[in-house]
Amino acid sequence: MENITIIIMLLFGMSFLGLLSKRFNFPFPIVLVLCGVVVSVVPGLPVIALNPGIVFIIFLPPLLYYAAWNTSWHDFKTSLRPISLAAIGLVLFTTVSVAVAAHYLIDDMGWPLAFLLGAIVSPPDAVAATSITKGLGLHPRIITILEGESLVNDASGLVAYKYALTAVTAGNFIVWEAGFNFLVVASAGVAIGLALGYIMYLVHKKFVCDPVVETTLTFLTPFAAYLTAEHFHFSGVLAVVSTGLYLSFRAGQIFTHQSRIMASAVWDVVVYILNGLIFILLGLQLRGVMHGISQYPVSSLIWWGVAISFVVIIVRFIWVVPAAMIPRMLSKKIRANEPFDKRNLVVFGWAGMRGVVSMAAALALPLTLKDGSAFPGRNLIIYLTFCVILSTLVLLGLTLPWIIKKMKMEPYSIYAEEYQVRNQVVSQTIEYIEENLSLLHDDLLRNIKSKYEVKFNRLQKTELPANYFSNGQPLEVNIFNEFTQLQIDLISVERKKIDEMHRKGSANEEVLRKIERELDLEETRLMMDMYEG
């Protein structure tokens, strides 16, 4: 009970720091890793021994599912070549490079342990990449590649992790057999994920009509996919990713607007807590980890941490140039259809931040082998993983905005695209009204058509700024500015009256809550009209 109390209090502290990071525009993933450092040095806090088997089951399925859900399938498919090269080729290249460096740097680091470390630190983190690049005006294509890479290489890196872990625990490793098994395990994992996705698609579409139940099912789905695939010794990670991509693509067909609002809000909170919790648990274990590697000289530990972090960073830059240039040299179609800017190569190389997935994989290492002996090098691997996360987040994450500014990259404005999309939607709706609703009562037809004509006229009066960025900061563009703000102000008047009646007890509580919810939904829609990017 005492440990639970401490964790809850630390989560309160993390949330407060989250508010500060939002207030001062400081990347939250960096706050998390620094929190882990602070927690580890606070005297009096207990050293919590976390069951390694729980880490993968509790943390990975929802985090991977959330990342897959927020990935656009169309964008993902369009950028499949660079995503695949990064998510598979770069992961394997990083795994091998780190393994070679660790094996020759650290005397008692055998090849199986070295490859295990390489697999753990190979996948960049999707949450870290998107949170740090948000608001920098990067083109959507580079954002898609970064998000798609982080999603798929979590899967490829964790599959490699499982094979390296098997080599450590079983004591043998046959390359050709592992390669064949990889194909079987990966294919079967994807198949299970797609099959479960189709089943859940039918469940949501034909049977579920309650937002609470639908939101609950969205939480159970990734665990079902992961546990089902793992039960048959296939890739649970790929099953979760496949299910998330399948259902996300069809979300508009199966969820009501109430379910989408509820699920989105709840998922944001849960993922926020999971990201914070993993680093708090790391901090509470870090003291024990450092005690477990006390036999090594401090100078050696610092050197190993710096060297492995350097290898992780530099191999990404080594890979990115040939991976981008060779396909362009070999394909005329790629040269014709894909604009090239060498500055994007720098951004991609600089955006290789590691995060929560690598940390979860390190903490999930078993405490003992099958014979009961201690797992070799566990504490050292956790320490080196934390060094990589700390160095990539702090060094790369804090300097990426400065690098983009120095390269004078032309910022991409999403508001021009928003304007075009809104125009198409409103114009199509007006066309439908004119073609299909002409027989309605005159007053009703006039009122409904007037609503959309007002929207259309406001769009035509919108003036998008020629320069989306001013002094390096995005300008606020409210396409429906004055009219929308007036509606929001009037909703506040309605809400005050509801609150007054609530305090006086002059109306039924259920009625007041229903009206209040309607106002909340309406204000949510209006705030989306004033979307600030």
N, C-alpha and C positions, 0 to 999 in steps of 0.2 A: 504493500500500500504506500509506503514511504517513497519508493522509486516512482510509482505512478504520479504521486503528488509533485515530485521534482520535475518529471517530464512535462506535466501540464503547466507548471509555472514557467518552464523554459519555453514552451510553446507560446505562452503569453508574451514573454520577452521577445521571441522571434517575430510575433505579429506586430509588436510595437516598432521593432526595427524595420519591418516591412513598410509600415506607414512612413517612417523617415526616408526609406529608400525611394518611395513614391514621391514624397514631398521634395526631395533634392535630386530626383531623376538619377538615382544610383542603381545600377543593375542588381536586382534581387538575388540572382544566383551567387554573386560575389559576396553579398551579405550572408548568405547561408554558409558558405565555406569558411568565412571569417568567424561566424558564430560557432562552428565546430571547433575552431582553434581556441576561442575564448572559453568555451565550456570545458575543454580538456585541461585548462590550467587553473580553473577556479577551485580553490581548496575546499575540501569538505564534501564535494559531490561524490556520489558512489560510482564505482566501476561496474557497469551493468553488462553481464554476459548474455548477449542476445543469441537465441537459438538460430543457427545459420539456416536451417531448413525453412524457417518462417519468412526470412527476408525475401526470397524469390516469390513466394506465394502471395505475400501481403503487398509488396511494393511494385513488382514488375508488371503484373497483368494490368492494373488500372493505369499506370503511367504510360505503358506502350499503347494501350487502347485509346487513351486520351490523345496521344500524338497521332495515331492513325486516323482517329475521328476528325481531327482538324486538318488533315491533309486532303487537298483537292485531287481527286482521281484523274481528272482531265489534265491538270498541270503536271501531276506525277507521271502520267503516261507520255506526255509531250517531251518531258525531260528525262525519259527512262535511260537513255544512253549515258549521260554524265552521272546520273544518280547511281546506276549500276557500277560504273567504273570506280566511283568513290566508295560505294557501300560494300563492294565485294573486293575489288582489286586493291584499293587503298587500305582497307581493313587488314587483308592478308599481308600486304607489304609492311604495314605498321607492326603487326604481330611478329613477323619474322625479324624486322629490324630491331625492335625492342628486345626480343629474345636473344639475338646475337650480342647486343650491347650488354644486357644483364648477365649473360653467361660468362662473358670475358671480363666484366668489371668486378663481379662478386664471386669470390672464390668458391663458396659452397652453394651456388645457384646452379643446379643441374639443368639440362635441357628441358625436361618436362615442366619444372617450375618456371623457367625463363619464358617458355611459350605460354604458360598460364598467365603470367604477368602481362605479356604482350597482348593476349586476347582481352584481358580486363580493361586495359587502358586504350585499346584501339578505337572504340566507337565514340565520336563526339556526341554531345548532348543537345537534343532538339530544343528543350526549354531554354537552355543557356544561350544558344545561337539566336533564337527568335527574340528573346527579351533584350539582348544586347544590341541587335541590329534594328529593333523597332524604332521608327522615327528618324532613321538615318537617310531615308529617301532612296534606298536601293531598289533596283528594278525587280519586279515580281519574279522574273525568271531566276535570278540568283537566290532569292529567298526560297523559291520552290526547290531548287537543287539542294540548298542547305538543309531544309526541313526533310526532304525526301531522303537525303543521305543519312541524316540522323535517325530516321525511322527504320530504314532497311539495314543500316549497319549495326544497329542495336541487335537485330536478328542474327546477322551473319557473325558479328563479334561474339554473341552469347552462344551460338552453336559451336564456334571454335573454342570458346571457353569450356564447354562441356566435354569436348574431346580432349583438350589439354588436361582437364581435371581427371578424366578417366585414365590418362597416361600416368598421372601421378599416383592415383589410388591403386590401379591395377599393375603398374610397373612395366607395362609393355605398350608399344604403339607401332602399328603397321600402316605406312602411309597410304598404299593403294586401297587397303581395306577401309581406312577412315574416309578416304575420298568417296568410295562407293556408298558407304553408310551415310555420308553427308547428303548425297543426292536423294537417297531413300527417305531419310529423316526429314529433310527440308520439304520434299514433294508431298509426303504424307501429312506433314504439319499444315501446309497450305491447303490441302484437300479437306482436312478436318475443319479448318477455319472457315472455308467457304461453305461447307455443308452445314455447320452450325449457324453461320450467318444467314443462310437461306431459311433454316428452321425458325430462327428468331424473326426474320422478315415476315414469315407467315403468321407467327404468333402476334406480333405487333399489329399487323394489318388486319387480321380477321377476328382476333379475340380481345385485344386489350384496348380499352377506351378511357382509362383513368390515368391522369398524369402522374399520380404517386406510384401506381403500379408500374407504369412505363419507365419512370425514372429508376425505380428499384431494379427492374430487369436490365437496364443499361449497366448497372453496377455488377450484377451477377454474371452477365454475358462474358466478360473477359476472363473471369475465374473459371467459368464452365469450359471455355475454349482451351485455356491453359492446362487445366487438370485433365481434361479428356485426352488431349494429345500426349501429355506426359504419362498418363496411365498406360498407353500403348507404346511408350518409349520413342515417341516422335517429338518434333520440335514444338513445344508449347508457345514459344516466343513467336514463331511464324504463324501459328494458329491464331493467336491474339491479333497480330497485325492484319492478317487476311480478313478476319471477322470484322475488325474495325473499318477497314477500307470498303468492304462489301456493304455494310449497313450505312456507313456515312454517305455513300453515293446515292442511297435510296431513302435517306432520312426524310426528304420532303414528301414521300409517298406514304410513310407509315406513322409519322408523329403528328399530333395536333399541335396547334400553336401554344397551348398551355403547357404541354409536355416539353416542347423545345425550350420554352422560357425557364421552366423549373429545372430540367436536366442540365441545361447550360450553367445555371447559377450554382447548382449543387456540385457539379463536377469541378468547376473552378475552385470551390472551397476545398473539396477533398484533395485535389492534386496539390493545392497550395500547402495543405497540412502534411501530406505525404513527403513532399520535397523538404519541408522544414524538419520533419520528424527523423528522416534518414540521417541528416547531418547532426541533429541533436544526439541521436543514438551513437553516431560516430564519435562525437566529442566525449560522451560518457565512457566510451571504450578506449579512446586514444591513449589515456594514461596507462591502462593495462597493456596496450600495444607497445608503447615506448618502453615499458618495463620489460616486455618480452624480447626486445632487441637491445637490451642494455649491454650485452656482451660485445657489441660492435663499437668501435671508437666513434665519437660524435663527428669527428672530421670525415670519417668514411661515410657515415649516414648522410651528411650534408652533400658530399660529393656525388654519391649514388643518386640522391633525389634530384640534384641539378642535372646530372648527366642523362638520366632516363627521361626527364622532362624535356631536355634539349632534343633528344632523339625523336620523341613524339612530335615535337613542333617542326623540326627540320625535315622529317621524311614527308610531311604533308606538302611542303613547298617543292621538294624533289619530285613528288608524284604529279603534282597538278599541271606542270608545263607539258610533259609528253602526253598526259591523258587528255589535255585539251587540244594540243597541236596536231598530234598524229592523225586522229579522225578527220580533222579539217584538211590535212594534206592528202588523205586518201579518198575523200569524198567531195565531189563537186557540189552535190546537193546540200551538204552541210554548209559549205562556204557560201552558197547562194541564199539559204534560208535562215541561217543563224548569224546575226550580227556579232562581231567579235570586238571586245574591248579588253586589252591586256590588264587593265586595272582591276577587272573582275577576278582575274587569277590571284591577284594580291589579296583581295577581299576574301576569296574562298580559302586561301591558305591561312589567312589570319583568323578565320572564324572557326578554328578547330578546338573549341573549348570542350573540356570533359566535365562531366557532372554526375547526376544522381545515379544513372544506370551503372557506371563504372564503380561507384561507391557501393551500391547494392550488391554487385557481383563480388567485390572483394570481401564484404562482410558476410556473404553467403558461403564462403569457403568453410568446409567442415572443420570441426575442432580436432577430430582424430581420424586415423585411417581405420580400415576394417579390422586390423589386428589390435586395435586399442591404443596404438602409439600416437603421439601428438603429430598433427599435420605439419609437415616440414615447411618452414619459411612463411607460415601464415601471417604472423605479425609483421614480418618484413614486407610482404606483398601489400598488406593494408597500408603500411606507412608509405611505400613508394607510390601507391595509387593516390593517396591523399596529396602527396607532393606534386604529382602530375595535375590533379584537379586544381590545386591551389595556384600553381604557376601558370597554367593555361587560362584560368578564369581571370586572375589578377593581371598578368602580363599582357595577354592577348585581348581580354575583354575590355580593360580600361583604355588600351591604346587604339582599339579598332576605330572608334569615332574620330580620333585625331588623324589616323592614317587616311580615312576616307576624305576628310577635310583637306589634307595636304595634297592628295591626288586630284582634287578639284573635279570630282565626279559629278556629272550632271544629275541632279535629283529627279526622281520619278514622282509625279503627282498622281495620286489615286483619285483626286477629286474630278479631274476631267473624265475619267472612266465612269465614275459614279454619275456624273451629269448625263452621259450618253445612255447609261443603263436606265436611269429614271425616265428619260425622254421616251425610250422605246416602250417601257412598261405602261406609262400613262397614255401614250398614243395608241397602243394596241387596245387598251381598255376603252378609250373613247370610240374607237372604230367598232368594237364589239357592241357597245351601247347603241350606236347608230344603226347597225345592221340587224340586231336581234331584239332590241327592246322598244322598237318604234310604236308598238301597240299598247304600251303602258298608258295609264292615266296621265294626262298632260302635266299636272302639277308634280306627280311622282317622277316622271321622265325628266322634267325641267330641273328638279332638285338634284337628282342623282347625276345628271350630265353636268350640271353647274359645279358640282364638287370636283370632278376631274378636270374640267376646264380651268378652274382656279389653280389647280396643281400645275397644269400645263403652262398657264400664263406666268406663274411665278418662276417656273424653270427658265422660260425665255428671257426673263429679266435678270437672271443670275449672271454675275460678272466674276469669272474665275480669274485669280491673279496671274499675271504673266510670269512672275517669279514666285514659285511655290514656297521657296525658302527665303528667309530674310535673316541675314547675319548668322547663318547656319542653323536657324530654328524654323520649324514648319509654321506657316501662317494658318490661322484658324479660318476655315471656310464653312459657313453655314448656308447651305443651298436654299433652305426654306427659312431663313433667319427670322425676320420680323413676325410673319404670320404664325410660325411655329412657336416662337417665344411667347407670343400673346396667348396662345392656347394653353401653354404650360402654366403661365401666370394665372389663368382662369381656373385651371385644375387645382391650383393651390388654394384659391378661394373656396372651391367646392370641398376640398379636403379639410379646411378649417371649420367649415360648418359641420362636417361629419364628426370631427374631433370634439366640437362643442356639444353636439347631441350625445356623443359617447360619454363625455364627462358628466353631463347632467342626468344620464340614464333616461332620456326622453324618447328613445326609440329602441326597437328590438336589436340586440347585439348581432344576431345572424344577418339581418338586413344591412346593418351598417358595414359589416365586414365584407359582404358581397359587393356593395357599392364601392367600398374602398379598394377592393381588388380590381374592379373594372377601371377605376381611375388610375391604378398602378399600371395596368396593362396599356391604357391609352397614353400615359406619360412615357412608358417604355417605347411605344411606337413613335411618339413625337421626338424623343431623344435620339432615336435612330435617324430621324429626318435631319437632325442637327449633328450627325456623325462627324467627328473631328479627326478620324483616322488614328 
